Amino acid sequence: MDNRTDTFATTRARSDLPRPLVIQDKVARIPIIQGGMGVGVSLSGLASAVANAGGIGVIAAAGIGMKEKDFYSDYLQANIRALRREIRRAKSLTTGIIGLNIMVAFTNYGDLVRTAIEEEIDIIFSGAGLPLNLPQYLVPDSPTRLVPIVSSARAAGLICKRWLGRFDCLPDAVVVEGPEAGGHLGFSEEQIFDPEYALAKLLPPILAEVSNYAERYGKVIPIIAAGGIFTGADIRRFLELGAAGVQMGTRFVATHECDADQAFKQKYVDSKREDIVIIKSPVGMPGRAIRNRYTDDVSAGTKKPFKCPYHCIITCDFKETPFCIANALICAQRGNFRSGFAFAGANAYRVSEIVSVKELVATLMTEYVEAANSSALTRSA
Ligand SMILES: Cc1cc2nc3c(=O)[nH]c(=O)nc-3n(C[C@H](O)[C@H](O)[C@H](O)COP(=O)(O)O)c2cc1C
């Protein structure tokens, strides 16, 4: 056992560790959700490690069939098969909580959601668009809980209203993703750097909007903060602001268990502040990535010719778009950065080493406890 794990053992004995995250009947000892990361960055390996560490591990559906032989010839079946396998594998590796992240913008959204529900995944997280019809796929007595990812109070309100009106239900929790997150962002390029849209500012109106519904209908709907949360002190800050848990992506990339190639993880370690850039994604949303020759090329308007056998994203105009986001992310996941680039959160440049998930969670919990001690000292000074 190394030092950090030891420290964790000591801090666990203290009473000021965060409270468990309760999403209806699913209880995570540590209130940390590992954000779903496509393409192939969070699969069963990472998700099960996080679940074993007491958090919620999330498999990303984006491009999940990439290793199947028929990925290009039978896109739908390849993805369904790989999704089933990843869910089953994750469940065989942990008794903890496993979720699936699925983007609303996928052309195969319904098929993948149905498959995950058939496989009795614990939780479905869905964003990159409004998951207005997600409950339609639920079957009676399904153990699967549904959690939308939103970036505004308006979106949260629209989802609650629609789910109540059409499906007589409310979300089981809501993830609020701010503009410092990695991957696709639910903000315009101007909003991303506008302090008015900082996560700490987005949270209170969303808490208010959702608690209106929660109180009226007698349901506890935890709110989870995401985007730019890097240390245990950050976790404490957002829990003190009213979140019941946090979702973190970037920190989990730099772990041994992350399912991407070692070169992908090393890009995080090597990146500097100025390398973290915003690109225009063919999905129709801005995306945050680590700058390289490829991102420079596409930002300068250079076309990267490709064939599109599957039209994976509804909003992608594949005949016009200068590059294929799926190809670029698949290449990066395999460590080929000549033909792709890595998505990353705004704080990726702060990553300095690759550790195990267990070590990372231990460090975060130690920092969480220490942050309480230091704010107590400041108060008494
Ligand atoms: C490499 C990478 C890939 C991601 N892919 C997805 C995705 O497929 N779907 C999604 O909803 N969010 C995706 N995200 C967002 C994460 O799930 C998470 O919410 C976000 O990164 C949190 O911010 P943080 O990275 O600063 O912790 C991705 C993030 C990263 C870094």
The ligand as an SDF file (V2000), in Angstrom:
LIG
                    3D

 31 33  0  0  0  0  0  0  0  0999 V2000
  -11.7780   12.8020  -23.4360 C   0  0  0  0  0  0  0  0  0  0  0  0
  -13.1670   13.2280  -23.0680 C   0  0  0  0  0  0  0  0  0  0  0  0
  -14.2500   12.6710  -23.7230 C   0  0  0  0  0  0  0  0  0  0  0  0
  -15.5690   13.0100  -23.3490 C   0  0  0  0  0  0  0  0  0  0  0  0
  -16.6210   12.3950  -23.9710 N   0  0  0  0  0  0  0  0  0  0  0  0
  -17.8850   12.6540  -23.5620 C   0  0  0  0  0  0  0  0  0  0  0  0
  -18.9770   11.9430  -24.1420 C   0  0  0  0  0  0  0  0  0  0  0  0
  -18.8170   11.0490  -24.9760 O   0  0  0  0  0  0  0  0  0  0  0  0
  -20.2300   12.2710  -23.7180 N   0  0  0  0  0  0  0  0  0  0  0  0
  -20.4440   13.2450  -22.7580 C   0  0  0  0  0  0  0  0  0  0  0  0
  -21.6080   13.5110  -22.4020 O   0  0  0  0  0  0  0  0  0  0  0  0
  -19.4110   13.9020  -22.1800 N   0  0  0  0  0  0  0  0  0  0  0  0
  -18.1490   13.6250  -22.5460 C   0  0  0  0  0  0  0  0  0  0  0  0
  -17.0960   14.2600  -21.9240 N   0  0  0  0  0  0  0  0  0  0  0  0
  -17.3660   15.1170  -20.7460 C   0  0  0  0  0  0  0  0  0  0  0  0
  -17.1200   14.3350  -19.4360 C   0  0  0  0  0  0  0  0  0  0  0  0
  -18.0650   13.2960  -19.3090 O   0  0  0  0  0  0  0  0  0  0  0  0
  -17.1940   15.2160  -18.1710 C   0  0  0  0  0  0  0  0  0  0  0  0
  -18.5010   15.6010  -17.8670 O   0  0  0  0  0  0  0  0  0  0  0  0
  -16.3830   16.4710  -18.2520 C   0  0  0  0  0  0  0  0  0  0  0  0
  -15.1790   16.2410  -18.8870 O   0  0  0  0  0  0  0  0  0  0  0  0
  -16.1610   17.0160  -16.8470 C   0  0  0  0  0  0  0  0  0  0  0  0
  -15.2020   18.0200  -16.8170 O   0  0  0  0  0  0  0  0  0  0  0  0
  -13.6800   17.7350  -16.4040 P   0  0  0  0  0  0  0  0  0  0  0  0
  -13.0790   16.9710  -17.5080 O   0  0  0  0  0  0  0  0  0  0  0  0
  -13.1040   19.1030  -16.2430 O   0  0  0  0  0  0  0  0  0  0  0  0
  -13.6860   16.9650  -15.1110 O   0  0  0  0  0  0  0  0  0  0  0  0
  -15.7880   13.9670  -22.3100 C   0  0  0  0  0  0  0  0  0  0  0  0
  -14.6790   14.5420  -21.6740 C   0  0  0  0  0  0  0  0  0  0  0  0
  -13.3910   14.1820  -22.0240 C   0  0  0  0  0  0  0  0  0  0  0  0
  -12.2260   14.8000  -21.2960 C   0  0  0  0  0  0  0  0  0  0  0  0
  1  2  1  0
  2  3  1  0
  2 30  2  0
  3  4  2  0
  4  5  1  0
  4 28  1  0
  5  6  2  0
  6  7  1  0
  6 13  1  0
  7  8  2  0
  7  9  1  0
  9 10  1  0
 10 11  2  0
 10 12  1  0
 12 13  2  0
 13 14  1  0
 14 15  1  0
 14 28  1  0
 15 16  1  0
 16 17  1  0
 16 18  1  0
 18 19  1  0
 18 20  1  0
 20 21  1  0
 20 22  1  0
 22 23  1  0
 23 24  1  0
 24 25  2  0
 24 26  1  0
 24 27  1  0
 28 29  2  0
 29 30  1  0
 30 31  1  0
M  END
$$$$
